[in-house]
Amino acid sequence: MEEQWYVIQVRSGKEEWVMRCCALMIDDPCLRKSFLPFSKRLRKVRGEWIEREEILFPGYVFLISDDPTRLYQELKKIPDLTKMLGREKEEIYPLPQDEVAFLKAFGEEDQVVDISRGCIEGDAVIVEQGPLKGKEGLIRRIDRHKRIAEIEIEFLGERRKAKVGLEIVRKNI
């Protein structure tokens, strides 16, 4: 069977703990990898801009497996698991391949979305480098003070918002 991506919902703030529990408590052949996609962002700390990584989708842990039935059974061992995301009670469904492809391209191999850099030309945002280049249509709001962009993407079959790093280096009116 082909390797698929699955998503489980957990309590916000418990993502890293649940991810580590999955890695320790679930057998290797069943679970290839558990991970959290991150977003690099700039934060001002004591007057200096520091690069930090923040969870891209708070409350969700991603799993890669090629045996969803066994994965479902193994996940019952995990404390603090809110629910497995799927369409029916007794099954979990993989993320659609187009969403997986987007997340792989957006977060690259390590699933960390880098900071994009761009400029504002009149009312338009033009991203010159980074993962948002060519994807300006995803941007819903920019907070220039915090250097983040709120984007809207298709995730789990719904339109969801996420925050990613965006540094506006100039503004031309």
C-alpha positions as CSV (number, residue, x, y, z in Angstrom):
1,M,0.0,0.0,0.0
2,E,1.1,3.5,-0.7
3,E,2.4,5.9,2.0
4,Q,-0.3,8.5,2.9
5,W,-0.5,11.5,5.2
6,Y,-3.0,11.6,8.0
7,V,-3.9,14.3,10.5
8,I,-5.0,13.9,14.1
9,Q,-6.5,16.7,16.2
10,V,-5.0,17.3,19.7
11,R,-5.4,19.9,22.4
12,S,-3.6,23.2,21.4
13,G,-0.3,23.3,23.2
14,K,0.1,19.5,23.3
15,E,1.1,19.1,19.7
16,E,4.8,18.4,20.3
17,W,4.1,16.1,23.3
18,V,1.6,14.0,21.3
19,M,4.0,13.9,18.3
20,R,6.7,12.5,20.6
21,C,4.3,10.0,22.1
22,C,3.4,8.8,18.6
23,A,7.0,8.3,17.8
24,L,7.7,6.3,21.0
25,M,4.5,4.3,21.3
26,I,3.6,3.3,17.7
27,D,5.5,0.6,16.0
28,D,7.8,1.6,13.2
29,P,6.3,-0.4,10.3
30,C,2.9,1.2,11.0
31,L,4.1,4.8,11.5
32,R,6.8,6.1,9.1
33,K,6.9,9.6,10.6
34,S,5.0,12.0,12.9
35,F,5.6,15.7,12.4
36,L,4.4,19.3,12.8
37,P,4.6,21.8,10.0
38,F,6.3,25.0,11.2
39,S,6.4,28.5,9.9
40,K,9.5,30.7,10.4
41,R,8.6,34.2,11.7
42,L,10.4,37.2,13.0
43,R,9.7,38.4,16.6
44,K,11.0,41.5,18.2
45,V,12.8,40.6,21.5
46,R,14.4,43.4,23.5
47,G,14.6,45.6,20.4
48,E,16.1,42.9,18.1
49,W,14.4,40.8,15.4
50,I,14.8,37.1,16.2
51,E,13.8,34.3,13.9
52,R,11.6,31.7,15.5
53,E,9.6,28.7,14.4
54,E,5.9,28.5,15.2
55,I,3.4,25.7,14.6
56,L,1.7,26.3,11.3
57,F,-1.5,24.4,12.2
58,P,-2.0,24.6,16.0
59,G,-4.0,21.6,17.3
60,Y,-3.0,19.2,14.6
61,V,-0.3,16.5,14.3
62,F,0.6,14.9,10.9
63,L,1.4,11.3,10.5
64,I,2.8,9.3,7.5
65,S,1.7,5.7,7.3
66,D,1.0,3.0,4.7
67,D,-1.3,1.0,7.1
68,P,-4.3,3.2,8.1
69,T,-6.2,0.3,9.8
70,R,-3.2,-0.5,12.1
71,L,-2.5,3.2,12.6
72,Y,-6.0,3.7,13.8
73,Q,-5.7,0.9,16.4
74,E,-2.2,2.1,17.5
75,L,-3.5,5.7,18.0
76,K,-5.9,4.5,20.7
77,K,-2.8,4.2,23.0
78,I,-2.0,7.9,22.7
79,P,-3.2,10.1,25.6
80,D,-4.5,13.7,24.8
81,L,-5.6,12.6,21.4
82,T,-8.8,14.6,20.7
83,K,-9.9,12.9,17.5
84,M,-8.7,11.4,14.3
85,L,-9.9,13.2,11.3
86,G,-11.9,11.3,8.8
87,R,-15.4,10.9,7.5
88,E,-16.6,8.0,9.7
89,K,-16.1,6.9,13.2
90,E,-14.1,3.7,12.6
91,E,-11.8,4.9,9.8
92,I,-9.3,7.6,9.1
93,Y,-8.8,9.1,5.7
94,P,-5.7,10.4,4.2
95,L,-5.2,14.0,3.2
96,P,-6.0,14.5,-0.4
97,Q,-3.0,14.3,-2.7
98,D,-3.3,17.9,-3.9
99,E,-3.1,19.1,-0.3
100,V,-0.1,16.9,0.4
101,A,1.6,18.2,-2.8
102,F,0.9,21.8,-1.7
103,L,2.2,21.2,1.8
104,K,5.4,19.4,0.5
105,A,6.1,22.3,-1.9
106,F,5.2,25.0,0.6
107,G,7.2,23.6,3.6
108,E,9.8,21.8,1.5
109,E,11.4,18.5,2.8
110,D,11.6,19.6,6.5
111,Q,8.0,21.0,6.6
112,V,9.2,24.5,7.7
113,V,7.7,27.4,5.8
114,D,10.5,30.0,5.3
115,I,10.0,33.7,5.6
116,S,9.0,35.4,2.3
117,R,10.2,38.8,1.3
118,G,8.4,41.2,-0.9
119,C,7.1,44.7,-1.5
120,I,3.9,46.6,-1.9
121,E,3.2,48.3,-5.2
122,G,0.1,50.4,-4.8
123,D,-2.5,48.0,-3.4
124,A,-0.8,44.9,-4.6
125,V,1.6,42.7,-2.7
126,I,4.5,41.3,-4.8
127,V,6.5,38.6,-3.2
128,E,10.0,38.6,-4.5
129,Q,11.4,35.5,-2.7
130,G,10.2,32.7,-0.5
131,P,7.4,30.2,-0.5
132,L,4.7,32.9,-1.1
133,K,6.3,33.9,-4.4
134,G,3.7,33.3,-7.1
135,K,1.1,32.5,-4.4
136,E,0.1,36.1,-3.5
137,G,-3.5,35.2,-4.1
138,L,-3.4,33.2,-0.8
139,I,-2.7,36.3,1.3
140,R,-5.8,37.6,3.1
141,R,-4.1,40.1,5.4
142,I,-0.7,41.5,6.2
143,D,0.6,42.7,9.6
144,R,3.6,44.7,8.6
145,H,4.4,45.5,12.3
146,K,4.6,41.8,13.2
147,R,6.0,40.8,9.8
148,I,3.4,38.1,9.1
149,A,0.9,37.3,6.4
150,E,-2.4,35.6,7.1
151,I,-3.0,33.2,4.3
152,E,-6.0,31.1,3.4
153,I,-5.4,27.6,2.1
154,E,-7.3,24.4,1.5
155,F,-6.6,22.0,4.4
156,L,-8.7,19.0,5.4
157,G,-11.3,19.9,2.7
158,E,-11.9,23.3,4.1
159,R,-10.5,26.8,3.7
160,R,-8.3,27.5,6.7
161,K,-6.2,30.4,7.8
162,A,-2.5,30.1,8.7
163,K,0.1,32.7,9.6
164,V,3.5,32.7,7.8
165,G,6.4,35.1,7.9
166,L,6.4,37.9,5.4
167,E,8.8,40.8,5.4
168,I,7.8,43.8,3.4
169,V,11.1,45.4,2.4
170,R,9.7,48.5,0.6
171,K,6.4,50.2,-0.3
172,N,6.0,52.0,-3.6
173,I,2.8,54.1,-3.9
